[in-house]
Amino acid sequence: MTTLFFLDANLLIYTRDYRDPTKQKAAVRWLTRLAESERAVVNLQVINEVRHVALRKLCLLYTSRRG
């Protein structure tokens, strides 16, 4: 039996948060390994949480980073 890993919204958010490069790199490594092993699971609530943060908070971070 293969163990599946339920992804938390924070892990997905950290991959796009440029304020903490160390945390971002760690999140990208985790997500990459889980995706390559096809053991990651995510549900609709997590997707909605990530969407909310991306539109409300990360968009502001990206905009302030560019200009």
Secondary structure, 3 states (H helix, E strand, C coil): CCCCEECCHHHHHHCCCCCCHHHHHHHHHHHHHHHHHCCEECCHHHHHHHHHHHHHHHHHHHHHHHC
